Amino acid sequence: MAAATLLVPLLGAAPSNARDTGDRLQSAFASAAAEYHVPQSVLLGVSYLQSRWDAHGGAPSVTGGYGPMHLTDARTALTEQAPHHSEGSEDPRGDSARPPLHPKATPPKNSELPARLRTLPKAAELTGLSADRLRKDPAANVAGGAALLAAQQKALGRPLSSDPADWYGAVARFSGADDTATAAAYANDVYAVLRTGHKRRTDAGQLVALAAQPRLSPDTGQLRRAGLRTLETGETECPPTVSCEWVPAPYEQFGEGDYGNHDLGNRPASQNIRYIVIHDTEGTWDGVLKMVQDPTYVSWQYSLRSTDGHIAQHVKAKDVAWHAGNWYINAKSIGLEHEGFLARPDAWYTEAMYRSSARLVTYLAAKYGIPLDRQHILGHDTVPGGTSSAVRGMHTDPGPYWDWRHYFELLGRPIVPTAGPYGGLVTIRPDYATNRPEYTGCVTAGEPCADHGSSAVRLYSGPGESYSLIKDIGLGTTPSKGVNDLSSRVSTGQQYAVAGREGEWTAIWYLGQKAWFKNPRKGPTAVSAAGPVVTPKDGVTSVPVYGRAYPEASAYPADVPAQEVSPLPYTLPAGQQYALGDSVSGQYYYAVSFDDASHRVVIGKDQYYEIQFGHRVAFVRAEDVQVVPSGW
């Protein structure tokens, strides 16, 4: 199989809207636990970390995992696809001071799929159930998971005990990880779930409950006898609660004065780190690691694996990776690539990866003083184009199927109302499972994508779906429902100033326009908030909007070429308000040669405000606007 791949859902595997409010899945866990002599709580805990007990209608995850137990059968679901940094016109480095970087990735050679991507065939062998049934029947899938756990317990020479504490080694091995640190991090997460307990209704409407066992203390020493390798942690910068290995991106010189694939820096001493950028890989683990080790290619700080949440670090936080397509953001951010695919709604992410990512982000945010909000925890799709010419080519991952609401709950910053109905701001917060806007173009241009939950809400030019979609003049195209079309879309966690209300519809200021979204009182798609907003100063008809906060020309020393302060093709009109995300000084990191002795951080006197302007963030000069309290 090619390592750089795209998961394609099997025909007929799209989740159904039909809801079954019974408890058949709970009974399936009980039956499988009894048949294979696995404690039911262990089976439930492992399944929760894999899928939160969701079946996803038989559709595969981003790594070919099926059902509540995430049994992997990657060969049925993989086909070749280029990684997203190779697509479109975005220059990942995003610095006009040197020629654009548009690399062509070398396709990795075919390789044998690791055991962690082949657990479903093994489950079929152990249970006698067909692979097709294990993929599509949740009860059979649970039985397959129980059989695998029992097999791992026997392989470790352990009895099929009724005590959950005796299953730590088997749980660790179930992760599929081949190293002790990753297996331990996975098992620790499962046992954390067992201690706290959980109860939720699944995507198919099934109510599943796991009683809390707060005093549960597993025998962690079992893992020393599991025969797993020791991870090379090297120079990693990760919290102790995750597994992390050092897979360095090369800083090498090649060709005629060219070099890659990142720039050396001295952050945060030389310049602060204000953003974390969430990407998806559009490729699978082995291929992604090969790409980041290519000196002629691009880079990011961390990669996260979907099956078990394992992390590889490639670039030190002090250095500047080439990943976001905007040099100002690159110079002030840390990039995280998550194994996944934007345009495959059924190619779901595991709970293990969401949790590992959240722990890493929480750690980095605390270390570097990064606020945990959507103005600082950016999707690649919310990074602005640095100049007008770059706007059309900017990337759109992780896309509408990344569950931002759940992610911020894991970050310890759940999205909640912070004001009454007249606070003046709204924070977008639809229910992910039931919010199902139509998208097109996932498989075939213009054709509907599979019906699926989404973090995004669509915007119209008036209070009703009969009105036209909001247009983004920077894109210069007719707005559509395409899965990659961000022109008329807001996302969970983003904040906007209220511009009007009519019935079930709420208007916000967006890209210099009044944009409407459906926000019924029963099942709202946004919650009320309050806070500072920016608006043009009195007597000004409009002010320019920027994609980067660069210093004024007089701030540059003689040996650093001044960078143009270039406005985007938008303006912020008088009378409109936009949520204030941050106040920053104009900065530019000059790094265009391999010798880092020539690198400079230029800091100007001009101040900027970061605002939530459209789907992407933007900047306005402080001298052009005034900051006032929100209120409507």
C-alpha positions as CSV (number, residue, x, y, z in Angstrom):
1,M,0.0,0.0,0.0
2,A,1.1,3.5,-0.7
3,A,1.9,5.3,2.6
4,A,0.6,8.7,1.4
5,T,-3.0,7.8,1.1
6,L,-6.6,8.9,1.3
7,L,-9.4,6.9,2.9
8,V,-12.4,6.4,0.7
9,P,-15.6,5.3,2.5
10,L,-17.0,2.0,1.3
11,L,-20.1,2.2,-0.9
12,G,-23.3,2.3,1.3
13,A,-21.3,3.0,4.4
14,A,-22.5,6.5,5.1
15,P,-24.1,6.9,8.6
16,S,-27.9,6.9,8.7
17,N,-30.0,9.7,10.2
18,A,-32.2,7.0,11.8
19,R,-32.0,7.0,15.6
20,D,-32.5,3.9,17.7
21,T,-33.0,4.9,21.3
22,G,-32.7,1.4,22.8
23,D,-29.9,-0.2,24.7
24,R,-28.9,-3.0,22.3
25,L,-25.3,-1.8,22.1
26,Q,-25.0,-1.9,25.9
27,S,-26.3,-5.5,25.8
28,A,-23.7,-6.3,23.1
29,F,-20.9,-5.2,25.4
30,A,-22.3,-7.4,28.2
31,S,-22.7,-10.4,25.9
32,A,-19.2,-10.1,24.3
33,A,-17.6,-9.6,27.8
34,A,-19.3,-12.8,29.0
35,E,-18.4,-14.8,25.9
36,Y,-14.7,-13.9,25.9
37,H,-14.2,-13.5,29.7
38,V,-13.2,-9.8,29.5
39,P,-14.4,-7.4,32.2
40,Q,-17.3,-5.4,30.7
41,S,-15.9,-2.2,32.0
42,V,-12.5,-2.8,30.3
43,L,-14.3,-3.5,27.0
44,L,-16.4,-0.3,27.4
45,G,-13.4,1.8,28.3
46,V,-11.3,0.7,25.4
47,S,-14.2,1.3,23.0
48,Y,-14.8,4.8,24.4
49,L,-11.2,5.7,23.8
50,Q,-11.4,4.4,20.2
51,S,-14.8,5.8,19.1
52,R,-16.8,7.1,22.1
53,W,-19.0,4.1,21.4
54,D,-20.1,5.4,18.0
55,A,-20.5,3.0,15.1
56,H,-20.3,5.6,12.3
57,G,-22.7,3.6,10.2
58,G,-20.0,1.1,9.2
59,A,-17.8,3.8,7.6
60,P,-14.0,3.6,8.2
61,S,-12.0,6.1,10.3
62,V,-9.0,8.0,8.8
63,T,-6.9,4.9,9.3
64,G,-9.4,2.3,8.1
65,G,-10.9,1.5,11.5
66,Y,-14.5,0.3,11.8
67,G,-17.1,0.3,14.5
68,P,-17.2,1.0,18.2
69,M,-14.0,-1.0,18.7
70,H,-12.2,0.7,15.8
71,L,-11.1,-2.6,14.3
72,T,-8.7,-1.7,11.5
73,D,-8.9,-3.1,7.9
74,A,-6.9,-0.4,6.1
75,R,-6.5,-2.4,2.8
76,T,-10.3,-2.1,2.2
77,A,-10.3,1.7,2.4
78,L,-7.0,3.1,1.1
79,T,-6.1,4.7,-2.2
80,E,-3.3,7.1,-3.2
81,Q,-3.5,10.8,-2.5
82,A,-1.1,13.7,-2.4
83,P,-0.6,15.4,1.0
84,H,-2.3,18.8,1.3
85,H,0.9,20.8,1.3
86,S,1.4,19.7,-2.3
87,E,-2.0,20.9,-3.5
88,G,-3.2,24.3,-4.6
89,S,-1.2,27.5,-5.0
90,E,-0.5,28.2,-1.3
91,D,3.2,28.8,-0.6
92,P,3.6,27.0,2.8
93,R,6.4,29.4,3.8
94,G,4.3,32.5,2.9
95,D,7.2,34.9,2.8
96,S,7.4,37.3,-0.2
97,A,11.0,38.1,0.7
98,R,12.1,34.9,-1.0
99,P,10.8,32.9,-4.0
100,P,7.6,31.0,-3.4
101,L,8.0,27.4,-2.2
102,H,5.9,25.0,-4.2
103,P,7.4,21.6,-3.6
104,K,6.4,18.4,-5.3
105,A,6.4,15.6,-2.9
106,T,8.1,12.3,-3.9
107,P,5.5,9.5,-3.5
108,P,6.7,7.1,-0.9
109,K,7.3,3.5,-1.9
110,N,4.8,0.8,-1.1
111,S,5.2,-0.7,2.3
112,E,3.7,-3.4,4.4
113,L,0.8,-2.2,6.6
114,P,1.7,-2.3,10.3
115,A,-0.2,-4.6,12.6
116,R,-2.1,-1.7,14.1
117,L,-3.8,-1.3,10.7
118,R,-4.8,-5.0,10.4
119,T,-6.7,-5.8,13.6
120,L,-10.1,-6.6,11.9
121,P,-8.8,-9.6,9.9
122,K,-7.3,-10.9,13.1
123,A,-10.6,-10.4,14.9
124,A,-12.3,-12.4,12.1
125,E,-9.9,-15.2,12.6
126,L,-10.5,-15.3,16.4
127,T,-14.3,-15.1,16.2
128,G,-15.2,-16.9,13.0
129,L,-17.2,-13.8,12.0
130,S,-16.9,-12.4,8.5
131,A,-14.9,-9.3,7.9
132,D,-18.0,-7.7,6.3
133,R,-20.0,-8.3,9.4
134,L,-17.3,-7.0,11.7
135,R,-17.3,-3.8,9.7
136,K,-21.0,-3.3,9.6
137,D,-22.6,-4.9,12.6
138,P,-21.8,-3.0,15.9
139,A,-22.5,-6.1,18.1
140,A,-20.1,-8.2,16.0
141,N,-17.5,-5.5,16.1
142,V,-17.7,-5.4,19.9
143,A,-17.3,-9.2,20.0
144,G,-14.2,-8.9,17.7
145,G,-12.7,-6.3,20.1
146,A,-13.4,-8.6,23.1
147,A,-11.7,-11.5,21.3
148,L,-8.6,-9.3,20.5
149,L,-8.4,-8.2,24.2
150,A,-8.6,-11.8,25.4
151,A,-6.0,-12.9,22.9
152,Q,-3.6,-10.1,24.1
153,Q,-4.2,-11.2,27.8
154,K,-3.4,-14.8,26.9
155,A,-0.3,-13.8,24.9
156,L,1.0,-12.0,28.1
157,G,0.5,-15.1,30.1
158,R,-2.2,-13.5,32.2
159,P,-5.4,-15.2,33.4
160,L,-8.8,-14.0,32.0
161,S,-9.5,-12.3,35.3
162,S,-12.7,-10.5,36.3
163,D,-10.7,-7.7,37.9
164,P,-10.2,-4.8,35.5
165,A,-6.9,-3.9,37.2
166,D,-5.4,-7.1,35.8
167,W,-5.9,-6.1,32.2
168,Y,-3.5,-3.1,31.9
169,G,-1.0,-4.9,29.7
170,A,-3.6,-6.3,27.3
171,V,-5.2,-2.9,27.0
172,A,-1.8,-1.3,26.2
173,R,-1.2,-4.0,23.5
174,F,-4.7,-3.5,22.1
175,S,-3.6,0.0,21.0
176,G,-1.4,-1.5,18.3
177,A,1.6,0.6,19.4
178,D,5.0,-1.0,19.1
179,D,6.6,1.0,21.8
180,T,6.2,1.1,25.6
181,A,5.5,4.9,25.9
182,T,2.7,5.0,23.4
183,A,1.1,1.8,24.7
184,A,1.3,3.1,28.3
185,A,-0.2,6.5,27.3
186,Y,-3.1,4.7,25.6
187,A,-3.7,2.4,28.6
188,N,-3.5,5.2,31.0
189,D,-6.2,7.0,29.1
190,V,-8.5,3.9,29.1
191,Y,-8.0,3.6,32.9
192,A,-8.7,7.3,33.4
193,V,-12.1,6.7,31.5
194,L,-12.7,3.7,33.8
195,R,-12.1,5.8,36.9
196,T,-14.4,8.7,35.9
197,G,-17.0,6.7,34.1
198,H,-19.1,8.0,31.2
199,K,-22.6,8.0,29.8
200,R,-23.7,9.2,26.4
201,R,-26.1,8.5,23.6
202,T,-24.2,7.3,20.5
203,D,-24.5,8.5,16.9
204,A,-27.1,5.7,16.3
205,G,-29.1,6.8,19.3
206,Q,-28.0,4.0,21.6
207,L,-27.6,4.9,25.3
208,V,-24.4,3.4,26.7
209,A,-23.1,3.8,30.3
210,L,-19.9,3.0,32.1
211,A,-20.0,3.2,35.9
212,A,-17.2,5.1,37.6
213,Q,-14.5,3.1,39.5
214,P,-12.6,5.9,41.2
215,R,-10.3,3.6,43.2
216,L,-9.2,1.4,40.3
217,S,-5.4,1.0,40.3
218,P,-4.1,-1.2,37.4
219,D,-1.0,-3.3,37.5
220,T,1.2,-1.1,35.2
221,G,4.2,-3.4,35.7
222,Q,2.7,-5.8,33.2
223,L,3.9,-3.5,30.4
224,R,7.5,-4.3,31.1
225,R,6.9,-7.8,30.0
226,A,5.0,-6.9,26.8
227,G,8.1,-7.0,24.5
228,L,7.7,-3.5,23.2
229,R,10.5,-1.2,22.0
230,T,11.7,1.8,23.9
231,L,10.8,5.1,22.2
232,E,13.6,7.5,21.1
233,T,12.4,10.7,22.8
234,G,15.4,12.7,21.8
235,E,14.8,16.5,22.0
236,T,11.1,16.3,22.3
237,E,9.0,19.0,24.0
238,C,5.9,17.2,25.1
239,P,3.9,16.8,28.3
240,P,4.5,13.5,30.3
241,T,0.9,12.4,29.7
242,V,1.5,11.7,26.0
243,S,3.9,9.5,24.0
244,C,6.3,11.5,21.9
245,E,9.3,10.6,19.7
246,W,11.9,12.8,18.0
247,V,11.8,12.6,14.2
248,P,13.7,15.7,13.1
249,A,13.0,17.7,10.1
250,P,16.3,18.5,8.3
251,Y,17.9,22.0,8.3
252,E,20.0,21.5,5.2
253,Q,21.5,23.6,2.5
254,F,21.2,22.4,-1.1
255,G,21.2,23.7,-4.7
256,E,22.2,27.2,-5.5
257,G,21.9,29.0,-2.1
258,D,18.7,27.2,-1.3
259,Y,17.9,25.5,1.9
260,G,15.1,23.8,3.9
261,N,12.9,22.9,5.4
262,H,12.5,25.4,8.3
263,D,14.3,28.4,9.8
264,L,16.3,28.4,13.0
265,G,15.0,30.9,15.6
266,N,15.2,31.8,19.2
267,R,11.5,31.9,20.2
268,P,10.1,33.0,22.6
269,A,13.2,35.2,23.6
270,S,13.3,36.9,20.1
271,Q,9.6,36.9,19.4
272,N,6.6,35.5,21.2
273,I,4.6,32.5,20.1
274,R,0.9,33.5,19.9
275,Y,-0.8,30.8,17.8
276,I,-1.2,27.0,17.4
277,V,-2.3,25.9,14.0
278,I,-4.4,22.7,13.6
279,H,-3.9,20.9,10.3
280,D,-4.9,17.6,8.8
281,T,-2.4,15.6,6.8
282,E,-4.4,14.4,3.8
283,G,-2.0,11.4,4.0
284,T,-1.3,8.6,6.4
285,W,1.4,8.3,9.0
286,D,4.4,6.7,7.2
287,G,4.1,9.0,4.2
288,V,3.7,12.1,6.3
289,L,6.9,11.3,8.3
290,K,8.8,10.8,5.0
291,M,7.6,14.2,3.8
292,V,8.7,16.1,6.8
293,Q,12.2,14.5,6.6
294,D,12.6,15.8,3.0
295,P,15.0,18.8,3.1
296,T,13.4,20.3,0.0
297,Y,9.9,20.1,1.3
298,V,8.0,21.8,4.1
299,S,7.8,21.3,7.9
300,W,5.7,21.6,11.0
301,Q,6.4,21.0,14.7
302,Y,4.3,18.0,15.5
303,S,2.5,15.1,13.8
304,L,-0.3,13.1,15.6
305,R,-1.3,9.5,14.7
306,S,-4.9,8.6,14.7
307,T,-4.9,5.0,15.8
308,D,-3.4,5.7,19.2
309,G,-2.7,9.4,19.6
310,H,1.1,8.9,19.3
311,I,3.1,12.2,18.6
312,A,6.2,12.8,16.6
313,Q,8.0,16.1,17.0
314,H,10.0,17.4,14.0
315,V,10.9,21.1,14.7
316,K,11.8,22.7,18.0
317,A,9.3,25.3,19.3
318,K,12.1,27.9,19.2
319,D,12.4,27.4,15.4
320,V,10.0,28.5,12.6
321,A,8.4,25.8,10.6
322,W,7.0,26.3,7.1
323,H,3.4,25.2,7.3
324,A,0.7,27.9,7.5
325,G,1.1,29.7,4.2
326,N,1.5,33.1,6.0
327,W,4.9,34.1,7.1
328,Y,3.7,36.3,9.9
329,I,1.7,33.4,11.3
330,N,4.5,30.9,10.8
331,A,6.9,33.1,12.7
332,K,4.5,33.3,15.6
333,S,3.0,29.8,15.6
334,I,3.4,26.1,16.3
335,G,2.0,23.7,13.7
336,L,0.3,20.4,14.4
337,E,-0.5,17.9,11.7
338,H,-3.3,15.4,12.5
339,E,-3.5,12.2,10.5
340,G,-6.8,12.8,8.6
341,F,-8.7,13.9,5.6
342,L,-10.8,17.0,5.1
343,A,-13.2,15.9,2.4
344,R,-14.1,12.5,3.8
345,P,-16.8,13.1,6.4
346,D,-17.1,9.5,7.4
347,A,-13.3,9.2,7.8
348,W,-13.5,9.9,11.5
349,Y,-10.8,10.7,14.1
350,T,-10.3,8.5,17.1
351,E,-10.9,9.8,20.6
352,A,-7.3,8.8,21.4
353,M,-5.9,11.4,18.9
354,Y,-8.3,14.1,20.0
355,R,-7.2,13.6,23.6
356,S,-3.5,13.4,22.8
357,S,-3.8,16.6,20.7
358,A,-5.6,18.4,23.5
359,R,-3.0,17.5,26.0
360,L,-0.2,18.7,23.8
361,V,-2.0,22.0,23.0
362,T,-2.8,22.6,26.7
363,Y,0.8,22.0,27.5
364,L,2.1,24.4,24.8
365,A,-0.5,27.0,25.6
366,A,0.6,27.1,29.2
367,K,4.3,27.1,28.4
368,Y,4.1,30.0,25.9
369,G,1.1,32.0,27.2
370,I,-1.2,31.2,24.3
371,P,-4.9,31.9,25.0
372,L,-7.1,28.8,24.5
373,D,-9.7,30.4,22.1
374,R,-10.4,30.2,18.4
375,Q,-8.4,33.5,17.8
376,H,-5.2,31.7,18.9
377,I,-5.9,28.0,18.4
378,L,-6.3,28.4,14.6
379,G,-7.4,25.9,12.0
380,H,-5.3,26.1,8.9
381,D,-8.6,27.2,7.3
382,T,-8.7,30.3,9.5
383,V,-5.1,31.5,8.7
384,P,-5.5,34.6,6.5
385,G,-3.7,35.1,3.2
386,G,-0.8,37.5,3.7
387,T,-1.5,39.5,0.6
388,S,-4.4,39.8,-1.9
389,S,-2.8,37.5,-4.4
390,A,-2.5,34.8,-1.7
391,V,-6.1,34.8,-0.6
392,R,-7.4,32.3,-3.2
393,G,-4.7,29.7,-2.6
394,M,-5.0,29.4,1.1
395,H,-5.8,26.0,2.5
396,T,-9.1,24.8,4.1
397,D,-8.1,22.0,6.5
398,P,-9.0,20.6,9.0
399,G,-12.5,21.4,7.5
400,P,-16.1,21.3,8.7
401,Y,-15.8,17.7,10.1
402,W,-13.2,18.5,12.8
403,D,-15.2,18.5,16.1
404,W,-14.1,21.8,17.6
405,R,-16.8,21.7,20.3
406,H,-15.5,18.4,21.7
407,Y,-11.9,19.5,21.2
408,F,-12.4,22.6,23.4
409,E,-14.1,20.5,26.0
410,L,-10.9,18.4,26.1
411,L,-8.9,21.6,26.3
412,G,-10.7,22.4,29.5
413,R,-12.4,25.5,27.8
414,P,-15.9,24.4,26.9
415,I,-17.8,26.8,24.8
416,V,-20.5,28.3,27.0
417,P,-22.7,31.4,27.1
418,T,-20.8,34.4,28.7
419,A,-23.6,37.0,28.5
420,G,-27.3,37.5,28.3
421,P,-29.2,37.8,25.0
422,Y,-28.1,41.4,24.5
423,G,-24.3,40.9,25.1
424,G,-23.7,42.0,21.5
425,L,-21.6,39.0,20.5
426,V,-22.4,35.4,19.6
427,T,-20.1,32.4,19.8
428,I,-20.8,29.8,17.2
429,R,-21.8,26.5,18.9
430,P,-24.0,24.1,17.0
431,D,-24.6,20.5,18.2
432,Y,-22.1,18.6,16.2
433,A,-24.1,15.4,15.7
434,T,-27.4,17.0,14.6
435,N,-25.9,20.0,12.7
436,R,-25.7,18.6,9.2
437,P,-25.4,21.3,6.5
438,E,-25.2,20.0,3.0
439,Y,-21.7,20.0,1.4
440,T,-20.7,18.9,-2.1
441,G,-17.5,17.8,-3.8
442,C,-16.1,15.3,-1.3
443,V,-15.8,12.6,-3.9
444,T,-17.2,14.1,-7.1
445,A,-17.4,17.8,-7.9
446,G,-20.9,19.2,-7.4
447,E,-22.2,15.9,-5.9
448,P,-23.4,15.8,-2.3
449,C,-21.1,14.6,0.4
450,A,-22.3,11.9,2.8
451,D,-24.7,13.3,5.4
452,H,-22.7,14.0,8.5
453,G,-22.3,16.1,11.7
454,S,-20.4,19.3,11.3
455,S,-18.8,22.1,13.3
456,A,-19.7,24.7,10.6
457,V,-22.8,26.9,10.1
458,R,-23.8,28.4,6.7
459,L,-24.3,32.1,6.1
460,Y,-26.9,33.8,3.9
461,S,-27.4,37.4,2.6
462,G,-30.9,37.5,4.3
463,P,-32.9,35.8,7.0
464,G,-33.8,32.6,5.2
465,E,-32.3,29.8,3.0
466,S,-34.0,31.3,-0.1
467,Y,-31.5,34.2,0.0
468,S,-28.1,33.9,-1.7
469,L,-25.0,32.7,0.1
470,I,-22.6,35.3,1.4
471,K,-19.9,36.1,-1.1
472,D,-16.2,36.5,-0.3
473,I,-14.9,39.1,-2.8
474,G,-11.3,38.0,-2.1
475,L,-12.0,34.6,-3.6
476,G,-13.7,36.2,-6.7
477,T,-15.9,33.1,-7.2
478,T,-19.6,32.4,-6.9
479,P,-20.2,31.0,-3.4
480,S,-21.2,27.4,-3.2
481,K,-21.8,24.5,-0.8
482,G,-18.5,23.0,-1.8
483,V,-16.7,21.3,1.1
484,N,-13.6,23.6,0.5
485,D,-15.6,26.8,-0.1
486,L,-15.2,29.0,3.0
487,S,-16.9,32.1,1.7
488,S,-20.1,31.6,3.5
489,R,-19.2,29.6,6.6
490,V,-18.5,30.2,10.3
491,S,-17.1,27.5,12.6
492,T,-17.6,26.4,16.2
493,G,-15.9,28.7,18.7
494,Q,-15.6,31.7,16.4
495,Q,-17.1,35.0,17.8
496,Y,-18.9,37.7,15.9
497,A,-20.7,40.9,16.6
498,V,-24.5,40.7,16.3
499,A,-25.9,42.9,13.5
500,G,-29.6,42.0,13.7
501,R,-32.2,39.4,14.6
502,E,-35.4,38.3,12.8
503,G,-37.4,35.3,14.0
504,E,-35.1,32.2,14.1
505,W,-32.3,34.0,12.3
506,T,-29.4,36.0,13.6
507,A,-27.2,38.5,11.6
508,I,-23.5,39.1,12.2
509,W,-20.9,41.4,10.7
510,Y,-18.8,39.2,8.4
511,L,-16.3,40.3,5.6
512,G,-17.8,43.8,5.7
513,Q,-21.3,42.5,5.1
514,K,-24.4,41.6,7.2
515,A,-24.6,37.8,7.1
516,W,-27.5,35.7,8.5
517,F,-27.5,32.2,10.0
518,K,-30.4,30.1,11.4
519,N,-30.3,30.2,15.2
520,P,-33.5,28.8,16.5
521,R,-34.3,29.2,20.2
522,K,-34.8,25.5,20.5
523,G,-31.5,23.9,19.3
524,P,-29.5,27.2,18.9
525,T,-26.4,27.2,16.7
526,A,-24.7,30.0,18.7
527,V,-24.6,31.2,22.3
528,S,-24.5,34.8,23.6
529,A,-21.2,36.5,24.6
530,A,-19.9,39.9,25.4
531,G,-16.5,41.5,25.0
532,P,-14.5,44.2,23.3
533,V,-15.1,44.9,19.6
534,V,-13.4,47.2,17.1
535,T,-15.1,49.6,14.8
536,P,-13.8,52.4,12.6
537,K,-13.0,55.7,14.3
538,D,-15.6,58.5,14.0
539,G,-15.6,60.3,10.7
540,V,-14.0,57.4,8.7
541,T,-16.1,55.6,6.1
542,S,-14.0,52.4,6.2
543,V,-10.6,51.1,7.1
544,P,-8.2,48.6,5.4
545,V,-7.9,45.0,6.6
546,Y,-4.6,43.1,6.6
547,G,-3.5,39.5,6.5
548,R,-0.3,40.1,8.5
549,A,0.8,42.6,11.1
550,Y,4.0,43.9,9.6
551,P,6.0,46.9,10.9
552,E,6.1,50.4,9.3
553,A,8.9,50.9,6.8
554,S,10.9,53.1,9.1
555,A,11.3,50.3,11.6
556,Y,13.6,48.2,9.3
557,P,17.4,48.4,9.7
558,A,19.5,49.1,6.7
559,D,20.4,45.4,6.1
560,V,16.8,44.2,6.1
561,P,14.6,45.0,3.1
562,A,11.3,46.7,4.2
563,Q,8.2,44.5,3.6
564,E,5.2,46.1,2.1
565,V,2.2,46.7,4.5
566,S,-0.2,45.4,1.9
567,P,-4.0,45.5,2.6
568,L,-6.3,42.6,1.6
569,P,-9.1,43.2,-0.9
570,Y,-11.6,44.0,2.0
571,T,-12.5,46.9,4.1
572,L,-14.1,47.3,7.5
573,P,-17.0,49.8,6.9
574,A,-18.1,52.4,9.4
575,G,-20.9,51.2,11.7
576,Q,-19.7,47.6,11.7
577,Q,-18.1,45.8,14.7
578,Y,-15.8,42.8,14.9
579,A,-14.7,40.7,17.9
580,L,-11.3,41.7,19.2
581,G,-9.0,38.7,19.5
582,D,-5.6,40.2,20.4
583,S,-3.5,43.4,20.3
584,V,-0.1,42.9,18.7
585,S,2.9,45.1,17.7
586,G,4.0,45.0,14.1
587,Q,6.7,42.3,13.7
588,Y,8.7,40.7,10.8
589,Y,11.1,37.9,11.0
590,Y,13.8,38.3,8.4
591,A,15.2,34.8,7.6
592,V,16.1,34.2,3.9
593,S,19.5,32.5,4.2
594,F,20.8,29.3,5.6
595,D,23.2,31.2,7.9
596,D,21.1,32.2,10.9
597,A,23.6,35.0,11.8
598,S,21.7,37.1,9.3
599,H,18.3,36.5,10.8
600,R,16.6,39.5,12.4
601,V,13.3,40.2,14.2
602,V,12.1,43.7,13.3
603,I,9.6,45.3,15.7
604,G,7.7,48.4,14.8
605,K,5.8,51.1,16.6
606,D,2.6,50.4,14.8
607,Q,0.0,48.4,16.8
608,Y,-2.5,46.1,15.3
609,Y,-5.7,44.4,16.4
610,E,-6.5,40.8,15.4
611,I,-10.2,40.4,14.6
612,Q,-12.5,37.6,13.6
613,F,-13.3,39.2,10.2
614,G,-14.7,36.3,8.1
615,H,-14.1,32.6,8.4
616,R,-10.4,33.6,8.7
617,V,-8.9,36.0,11.2
618,A,-7.5,39.3,10.0
619,F,-5.7,42.4,11.3
620,V,-6.5,46.2,11.4
621,R,-4.2,49.0,12.5
622,A,-5.0,50.3,15.9
623,E,-4.8,53.9,14.8
624,D,-7.6,53.3,12.3
625,V,-10.2,51.9,14.8
626,Q,-11.6,52.3,18.2
627,V,-12.2,49.6,20.8
628,V,-15.7,49.7,22.4
629,P,-17.7,47.2,24.5
630,S,-20.1,45.0,22.6
631,G,-23.8,45.4,23.1
632,W,-26.9,45.0,21.0
